[in-house]
Amino acid sequence: MTDIIAQLKQGSEAAFSQLVAQWQGMVYNTALGILQNTADAEDVAQEVFMQVHESIGTFKGEAQISTWLYRITVTKCLDHLRKKNRKKRWGKVYSLFGQQNELIIDPPDFHHPGVALANKERADLLFRAIARLPDSQKAAFVLHKLEGLSSKEIAGVMDASISAVEGLLHRAKQNLRQQLEEYYHNEE
């Protein structure tokens, strides 16, 4: 991997193409898990690789390239969510069906590769609940459950302590459990 980094720093387009081919699935799937929208995930994935191309000179090699890519991806996703939330606040778009004019979130418009078709209905429910998590909990949960990263790896990606990541994961699980229990309780 150090050869490809050296080639990238020298401006090799072949090395960049190799990097994109090797890591685009991971970057896209991570973005898709956090953003839950295929078009947004594609846009963010492009932004990630544009940033990698522009800032490869700053990569010191202290972290693994995968950690660096996850960090850029999560940062871009969280930035995207913040921009989207700002637009929602200023747009004051309300649903006709919500109580007290709260925005009702539509089911996610995507098919995550980690979700079997047979579990689609449950997955839609879970992804809607994930979408309601605070951004940092959402990022930690997606990295852990969908991408399979350990708490230590997530700490490196999110530039946080392992205990902070474990706290985020714990609160995310509590929030998801509460949301899903409320849903199933209301269904009865």
C-alpha positions as CSV (number, residue, x, y, z in Angstrom):
1,M,0.0,0.0,0.0
2,T,2.9,2.4,0.6
3,D,3.8,2.0,-3.1
4,I,0.4,3.3,-4.1
5,I,0.6,6.2,-1.7
6,A,4.0,7.2,-3.1
7,Q,2.6,6.9,-6.6
8,L,-0.4,9.0,-5.6
9,K,1.8,11.7,-4.1
10,Q,3.7,11.8,-7.5
11,G,0.4,12.4,-9.3
12,S,-0.1,9.0,-10.8
13,E,-3.6,8.8,-12.3
14,A,-3.2,5.0,-12.6
15,A,-2.6,4.8,-8.9
16,F,-5.6,7.0,-8.2
17,S,-7.8,4.7,-10.4
18,Q,-6.5,1.7,-8.5
19,L,-7.3,3.4,-5.2
20,V,-10.8,4.2,-6.3
21,A,-11.4,0.7,-7.7
22,Q,-10.2,-0.9,-4.4
23,W,-12.1,1.4,-2.0
24,Q,-15.1,2.8,-3.8
25,G,-17.4,0.1,-2.5
26,M,-16.5,0.7,1.1
27,V,-16.8,4.5,0.8
28,Y,-20.2,4.2,-1.0
29,N,-21.6,1.6,1.5
30,T,-20.5,3.7,4.5
31,A,-22.1,6.8,3.0
32,L,-25.2,4.9,2.1
33,G,-25.5,3.6,5.6
34,I,-25.3,7.0,7.1
35,L,-27.2,9.1,4.6
36,Q,-29.7,6.4,3.5
37,N,-30.2,7.9,0.1
38,T,-28.4,6.5,-3.0
39,A,-28.0,9.9,-4.8
40,D,-26.6,11.5,-1.7
41,A,-24.2,8.6,-1.1
42,E,-23.0,8.7,-4.7
43,D,-22.4,12.5,-4.4
44,V,-20.5,12.1,-1.1
45,A,-18.4,9.2,-2.4
46,Q,-17.3,11.4,-5.4
47,E,-16.5,14.2,-2.9
48,V,-14.4,11.8,-0.8
49,F,-12.3,10.7,-3.8
50,M,-11.9,14.3,-5.0
51,Q,-10.7,15.3,-1.5
52,V,-8.3,12.3,-1.5
53,H,-6.9,13.3,-4.9
54,E,-6.5,16.9,-3.7
55,S,-5.1,16.2,-0.3
56,I,-3.0,13.0,-0.7
57,G,0.1,15.1,0.0
58,T,-1.1,15.6,3.5
59,F,-1.5,11.9,4.2
60,K,1.4,11.0,6.5
61,G,0.8,7.3,6.7
62,E,0.3,7.3,10.4
63,A,-3.1,5.7,10.0
64,Q,-4.1,3.0,7.6
65,I,-5.5,4.2,4.3
66,S,-8.8,2.6,5.2
67,T,-9.0,4.6,8.4
68,W,-8.2,7.8,6.5
69,L,-10.9,7.1,3.9
70,Y,-13.5,6.2,6.6
71,R,-12.6,9.5,8.4
72,I,-13.1,11.5,5.2
73,T,-16.3,9.7,4.4
74,V,-17.8,10.1,7.8
75,T,-16.9,13.8,7.9
76,K,-18.4,14.4,4.5
77,C,-21.5,12.6,5.5
78,L,-21.9,14.5,8.7
79,D,-21.3,17.8,6.8
80,H,-23.9,16.7,4.2
81,L,-26.5,16.0,7.0
82,R,-25.8,19.3,8.7
83,K,-26.4,21.2,5.4
84,K,-29.6,19.2,4.7
85,N,-30.9,19.9,8.3
86,R,-30.2,23.6,7.8
87,K,-32.2,23.6,4.6
88,K,-35.1,21.8,6.4
89,R,-35.1,24.4,9.2
90,W,-35.2,27.3,6.8
91,G,-37.6,25.6,4.3
92,K,-40.2,24.9,7.0
93,V,-41.6,22.0,5.0
94,Y,-44.4,20.4,7.0
95,S,-46.3,17.2,6.3
96,L,-50.0,17.3,6.0
97,F,-50.3,14.1,8.0
98,G,-48.1,14.8,11.0
99,Q,-49.4,15.7,14.4
100,Q,-48.2,19.2,15.4
101,N,-46.7,19.7,11.9
102,E,-43.7,17.5,12.5
103,L,-41.9,16.3,9.4
104,I,-42.7,12.7,8.6
105,I,-39.7,10.9,7.2
106,D,-40.4,8.7,4.1
107,P,-39.0,5.2,4.1
108,P,-35.4,5.2,3.0
109,D,-35.0,5.3,-0.8
110,F,-32.2,2.8,-1.2
111,H,-31.2,-0.9,-1.0
112,H,-28.2,-1.4,1.2
113,P,-26.1,-4.4,0.0
114,G,-26.0,-5.8,3.5
115,V,-29.8,-6.2,3.7
116,A,-31.4,-9.4,2.3
117,L,-34.6,-8.9,0.3
118,A,-36.6,-11.1,2.7
119,N,-35.8,-8.7,5.5
120,K,-36.6,-5.5,3.6
121,E,-39.6,-4.5,5.7
122,R,-37.7,-4.9,8.9
123,A,-34.7,-3.2,7.4
124,D,-36.8,-0.2,6.3
125,L,-38.1,0.2,9.8
126,L,-34.5,-0.1,11.3
127,F,-33.1,2.4,8.8
128,R,-35.8,4.8,9.6
129,A,-34.9,4.5,13.2
130,I,-31.2,4.9,12.4
131,A,-32.0,8.1,10.5
132,R,-33.5,9.6,13.7
133,L,-30.3,9.1,15.7
134,P,-28.1,12.0,16.4
135,D,-25.4,12.3,13.7
136,S,-22.4,11.0,15.8
137,Q,-24.4,8.0,17.1
138,K,-25.6,7.3,13.6
139,A,-22.0,7.4,12.2
140,A,-20.6,5.1,15.0
141,F,-23.5,2.6,14.7
142,V,-23.2,2.4,10.9
143,L,-19.4,1.9,11.1
144,H,-19.8,-0.8,13.7
145,K,-22.9,-2.7,12.5
146,L,-22.8,-2.3,8.8
147,E,-19.1,-1.9,8.1
148,G,-17.9,-4.2,10.9
149,L,-15.4,-1.9,12.5
150,S,-14.2,-2.4,16.1
151,S,-14.6,0.4,18.7
152,K,-10.9,1.0,18.4
153,E,-11.1,1.4,14.6
154,I,-14.1,3.7,14.9
155,A,-12.2,5.8,17.5
156,G,-9.5,6.3,14.9
157,V,-12.0,7.2,12.2
158,M,-14.0,9.6,14.4
159,D,-10.9,11.0,16.2
160,A,-12.4,10.1,19.5
161,S,-11.5,7.9,22.5
162,I,-12.6,4.3,22.6
163,S,-14.8,5.0,25.6
164,A,-16.5,7.8,23.8
165,V,-17.2,5.5,20.9
166,E,-18.5,2.8,23.2
167,G,-20.8,5.5,24.8
168,L,-22.1,6.5,21.4
169,L,-22.8,2.9,20.5
170,H,-24.5,2.3,23.8
171,R,-26.7,5.4,23.4
172,A,-27.5,4.5,19.8
173,K,-28.6,1.0,20.8
174,Q,-30.7,2.4,23.6
175,N,-32.3,5.0,21.3
176,L,-33.0,2.3,18.6
177,R,-34.4,-0.1,21.1
178,Q,-36.8,2.6,22.4
179,Q,-37.9,3.7,19.0
180,L,-38.5,0.1,17.9
181,E,-40.4,-0.8,21.1
182,E,-42.6,2.3,20.6
183,Y,-43.3,1.2,17.0
184,Y,-44.2,-2.4,18.0
185,H,-46.2,-1.2,21.0
186,N,-48.2,1.1,18.7
187,E,-48.8,-1.7,16.2
188,E,-50.5,-3.9,18.7
